[in-house]
Amino acid sequence: MSKSIQIPDCYYPKEPALVTPSGQTPDHTIYLSNLDDQIFLRFSIKYLYLFKRRVGVESLKASLSKVLTVYYPLAGRLKASSENGEKLELDCNSEGALFAEACVSISVDQFLEASERPNISWRKLLYRVEAESFISIPPLVIQVTHLGCGGMILCTAISHCLCDGIGTAQFLQAWAHITTKPDTTLPIYPFHGRHMLKPRNPTKVTSSHPEFTYPASQEHISVLSQFLQCQQLVPVSATFTSSQILKIKKLCIPSLKCTSFEALAAHVWRSWAMALDLPPSLQVKLLFSVNARNKLKPGLPRGFYGNGFVLACAESLVDQLVSTNGHYSVKLIKEAKESVSDEKVRSVIDLLEKRKGKPDLSASLVISQWSKLGLEDLDFGEGRAHHMGPLASEIYCIFFPVIGDFYGFTVLMSVPEKAAAKFEQVLKVY
């Protein structure tokens, strides 16, 4: 198994503080679209960055205060809608983002030597907000942790109800830009209106949505659920270089033109089914996000700041998935991706208006794509990050970037302990 560093307790020299926008911001309530307000998005996306040289905390706070004038929703608070208690909306009240400063007795090199997969101790690197519910937590929480060697770790938690990975990268790049070039304009300004994603009147569910459809038979599903719940989950991590991904593509016979994501997603999906030793007759799904910004007609404005993705769903019997080569699974993934159109997106929005559906996770692998978003290029003036990744390993799978290899991917997910060694082994067969 890959290495993981244990983080000692952090020392907080002062109480965390709220950083508010430096300028005047609109005082209004923002409508959250049905894509924002999905139940499964009611959590914060947590990122970890490791820098060899620290940036002054006062400088980071000042630039954060300035960028929050433009990205003012991140300084607001989520609340239940007055019209519908089940729906959330955003109160842009400029209450502020929570900023914590800490120190810990590790070095950059120590972290890099054992940073292939997170463990529970990494959670110490992000200040824990004591709150009654998710909506009581500030949409943006930041911790800067000073390392003994002069480096720093930056951890951020951004509410998924407010934005997706594209929006997260857009905000972080804007913050870094203002830190390094305080007197220049931003390359991209956020567009906060979400009215383009309102449901139709009357609503029309015109497409099939297997991502929200639960199977009629629960027999195999209960077996899988018991298998997943009765064992401790452990993280498995594997890094794929561009040359290794090319080898995976060559296993697709007859050859099929595909992206690196499609090839690797197919490989991970098959490896997951093999490692869990799932029943051959079980129908399994692969769920992954597809950017809908340019699928809509008209497309969403440049800088659109909200969730602009829908889930695509590929389905297969386990027997077919594991007994065939990559061609079969890659083709399923390509077809699922190509099925996302303007009408499909509108149909999802209308479906979510009719009922608060949750994705079918009963026998599904979910892949979240963090690569190719610019997340790894963050530079606050003292050099780019030497490590970028999640703060924790979840049961869903993350593809995150490899520092120094634009075409590489690191795969991270948690699987039952008995399946971990086999999953790691099968991932390396290409």
Disulfide bonds with the S-S distance in Angstrom:
none
